[in-house]
């Protein structure tokens, strides 16, 4: 579902964010990316999300080679990838419903279908009944759940998250990670960048360890 083949990403002559990256994540698999600040975690996720292109090598997601994808096909390819960010990136002047519905509106989903999917996504993250509230009325943890609902509303086969629990307390962090585990159980491929090593360890999932742009360990629990 996600495959990196000899992937390197260079931002300048003196800075290689990723170097000869090789790994494969199968359909319905969940894995974490860890490493020091600047190790390349966010760059790796940006390559998966088509926010960046590799300097060398092949990034293949949902059967599509990102290095060869024409610009006009990028929006369609991104619809198969749900993205969750640490800072939520919610539209604070819109309701919770409108925030979650945004990917469906962009995709041209019929309005009656949008209502069903938004309510189902909010139910999944425990926010059904809060759809007409502005995000400012919600706690940080609830805002992150809105971001997750928005990422899954179009039922993407791949879900990526960049430090999704970075601003949350330990209990909320554990609850959010449990949510991601539930998405994996229904067949979604989940890839999460996180610096919270104790929480990652408790999840008991595959861990990719980066160091200065290189994959130095690929830990798979027994």
PLY file of the C-alpha trace (Angstrom):
ply
format ascii 1.0
element vertex 222
property float x
property float y
property float z
element edge 221
property int vertex1
property int vertex2
end_header
0.00 0.00 0.00
2.97 2.31 0.75
6.35 1.51 -0.80
9.59 3.51 -0.78
12.29 2.31 -3.17
15.71 4.00 -2.82
14.03 7.30 -1.96
16.11 10.40 -1.30
14.91 13.95 -0.75
17.35 16.85 -1.04
16.28 20.38 -0.13
19.64 21.98 -0.80
23.20 21.03 -1.73
24.03 20.64 1.95
20.81 19.10 3.29
19.52 15.62 2.51
16.27 15.15 4.44
16.00 11.47 3.40
18.73 9.16 2.10
18.14 5.87 0.25
14.91 5.09 2.09
13.51 1.57 1.53
10.45 0.08 3.22
7.01 -1.30 2.44
3.78 -1.04 4.44
1.06 -3.46 3.45
-2.69 -2.92 3.20
-4.25 -2.78 6.67
-0.88 -2.45 8.41
-0.11 0.13 11.12
3.35 1.52 11.78
5.04 4.38 13.61
7.94 6.58 12.49
10.24 7.79 15.26
13.53 9.63 15.45
15.13 12.84 16.67
13.87 16.27 15.61
14.99 16.76 12.01
15.40 13.01 11.38
13.11 13.16 8.34
9.77 12.02 9.80
7.70 14.90 8.43
9.46 14.79 5.06
8.61 11.11 4.73
4.93 11.83 5.39
4.95 14.75 2.94
6.20 12.39 0.24
3.38 9.95 1.01
0.84 12.81 0.90
2.17 14.27 -2.37
3.05 17.51 -0.61
6.63 16.89 -1.80
8.19 14.83 -4.59
11.31 12.65 -4.15
14.62 13.86 -5.52
15.48 10.26 -6.37
13.72 6.92 -6.10
10.12 5.73 -6.21
7.26 6.49 -3.79
4.31 4.21 -4.52
1.03 4.71 -2.64
-2.26 2.97 -3.46
-0.59 1.53 -6.57
0.39 4.96 -7.94
3.99 6.00 -8.52
4.20 9.54 -7.15
7.40 10.28 -9.06
5.55 9.76 -12.35
2.16 11.25 -11.43
1.12 14.19 -13.59
0.25 17.41 -11.75
-3.40 17.33 -12.86
-3.83 13.90 -11.23
-2.43 14.92 -7.84
-5.76 16.08 -6.31
-7.41 12.77 -7.20
-4.51 10.77 -5.75
-4.65 12.77 -2.50
-8.27 11.74 -1.99
-7.02 8.26 -1.19
-4.85 9.58 1.65
-6.29 10.91 4.90
-4.02 13.38 6.71
-4.01 14.36 10.40
-1.80 17.18 11.68
-0.55 18.17 15.13
-2.02 21.67 14.85
-5.45 20.44 13.66
-5.65 22.97 10.78
-9.35 23.51 11.34
-11.35 26.36 9.86
-12.29 28.23 13.03
-15.01 30.29 11.33
-16.87 27.16 10.21
-18.84 24.58 12.17
-17.53 21.15 13.09
-19.83 19.73 10.40
-18.40 22.03 7.73
-14.83 21.19 8.69
-15.43 17.45 8.42
-17.44 17.81 5.21
-14.72 19.76 3.38
-13.01 16.79 1.63
-16.38 15.53 0.42
-17.36 18.95 -0.93
-14.08 19.16 -2.82
-14.69 15.70 -4.27
-18.19 16.65 -5.44
-20.01 14.17 -3.19
-23.84 14.51 -3.31
-25.14 16.61 -0.41
-27.36 13.88 1.06
-24.39 11.53 1.12
-22.23 14.19 2.80
-24.60 14.39 5.78
-24.54 10.62 6.32
-20.76 10.37 6.08
-20.04 13.36 8.31
-22.33 12.07 11.05
-20.81 8.58 10.79
-17.28 10.01 11.07
-18.18 12.18 14.06
-19.85 9.20 15.72
-16.64 7.20 15.21
-14.58 9.81 17.07
-17.18 10.38 19.79
-18.43 13.81 18.69
-21.86 13.05 17.26
-24.23 15.81 18.38
-21.51 18.50 18.33
-21.58 19.04 14.56
-23.06 22.56 14.65
-20.60 23.93 17.20
-17.61 26.06 16.21
-14.23 24.35 16.82
-13.34 27.11 19.30
-15.92 25.62 21.70
-14.05 22.32 21.81
-11.07 21.22 23.86
-7.73 20.55 22.17
-8.38 16.82 22.27
-11.82 17.27 20.74
-10.39 19.50 18.02
-7.91 16.75 17.19
-10.82 14.32 16.92
-12.48 16.67 14.43
-9.27 16.59 12.42
-9.33 12.79 12.48
-13.01 12.71 11.45
-12.17 14.97 8.51
-9.29 12.67 7.52
-11.46 9.53 7.48
-14.76 10.93 6.15
-13.93 9.98 2.56
-12.92 6.46 3.69
-9.34 6.67 2.39
-7.35 3.41 2.22
-4.30 5.21 3.69
-4.26 7.38 6.84
-1.14 9.33 7.88
-0.61 11.48 10.95
2.22 13.85 11.90
2.66 14.04 15.70
-1.12 13.80 16.28
-0.74 13.69 20.08
2.02 16.28 20.43
-0.20 18.81 22.22
-2.26 16.37 24.30
-1.92 14.98 27.80
-1.04 11.27 28.25
-4.64 10.06 28.69
-5.92 11.90 25.62
-2.88 10.75 23.66
-3.67 7.12 24.48
-7.30 7.60 23.44
-6.30 9.12 20.09
-3.85 6.29 19.39
-6.55 3.74 20.22
-8.73 5.42 17.58
-6.01 4.97 14.98
-5.77 1.32 15.97
-9.49 0.92 15.35
-9.10 2.28 11.82
-6.39 -0.29 11.14
-8.70 -3.05 12.31
-11.14 -2.24 9.49
-8.41 -2.41 6.84
-6.97 1.11 6.72
-3.20 1.42 6.31
-1.99 3.75 9.10
1.38 5.52 9.31
2.07 7.85 12.26
5.08 10.02 13.08
5.51 10.34 16.84
8.19 11.28 19.36
6.22 9.73 22.25
8.29 6.57 22.58
6.55 5.12 25.69
3.16 5.43 23.95
4.50 3.97 20.71
5.94 1.03 22.65
2.62 0.36 24.38
0.84 0.20 21.01
2.88 -2.87 20.07
3.09 -2.01 16.37
5.85 -1.87 13.78
8.31 1.01 14.32
10.51 2.64 11.67
13.42 4.52 13.28
15.04 7.40 11.38
18.37 9.08 12.06
19.54 12.02 9.94
17.38 10.93 7.03
18.34 7.27 7.11
16.24 4.27 8.16
18.37 2.70 10.89
15.86 0.21 12.34
12.63 -1.49 11.31
11.29 -3.06 14.50
8.48 -5.59 14.14
6.95 -6.91 17.38
6.67 -10.66 17.73
0 1
1 2
2 3
3 4
4 5
5 6
6 7
7 8
8 9
9 10
10 11
11 12
12 13
13 14
14 15
15 16
16 17
17 18
18 19
19 20
20 21
21 22
22 23
23 24
24 25
25 26
26 27
27 28
28 29
29 30
30 31
31 32
32 33
33 34
34 35
35 36
36 37
37 38
38 39
39 40
40 41
41 42
42 43
43 44
44 45
45 46
46 47
47 48
48 49
49 50
50 51
51 52
52 53
53 54
54 55
55 56
56 57
57 58
58 59
59 60
60 61
61 62
62 63
63 64
64 65
65 66
66 67
67 68
68 69
69 70
70 71
71 72
72 73
73 74
74 75
75 76
76 77
77 78
78 79
79 80
80 81
81 82
82 83
83 84
84 85
85 86
86 87
87 88
88 89
89 90
90 91
91 92
92 93
93 94
94 95
95 96
96 97
97 98
98 99
99 100
100 101
101 102
102 103
103 104
104 105
105 106
106 107
107 108
108 109
109 110
110 111
111 112
112 113
113 114
114 115
115 116
116 117
117 118
118 119
119 120
120 121
121 122
122 123
123 124
124 125
125 126
126 127
127 128
128 129
129 130
130 131
131 132
132 133
133 134
134 135
135 136
136 137
137 138
138 139
139 140
140 141
141 142
142 143
143 144
144 145
145 146
146 147
147 148
148 149
149 150
150 151
151 152
152 153
153 154
154 155
155 156
156 157
157 158
158 159
159 160
160 161
161 162
162 163
163 164
164 165
165 166
166 167
167 168
168 169
169 170
170 171
171 172
172 173
173 174
174 175
175 176
176 177
177 178
178 179
179 180
180 181
181 182
182 183
183 184
184 185
185 186
186 187
187 188
188 189
189 190
190 191
191 192
192 193
193 194
194 195
195 196
196 197
197 198
198 199
199 200
200 201
201 202
202 203
203 204
204 205
205 206
206 207
207 208
208 209
209 210
210 211
211 212
212 213
213 214
214 215
215 216
216 217
217 218
218 219
219 220
220 221
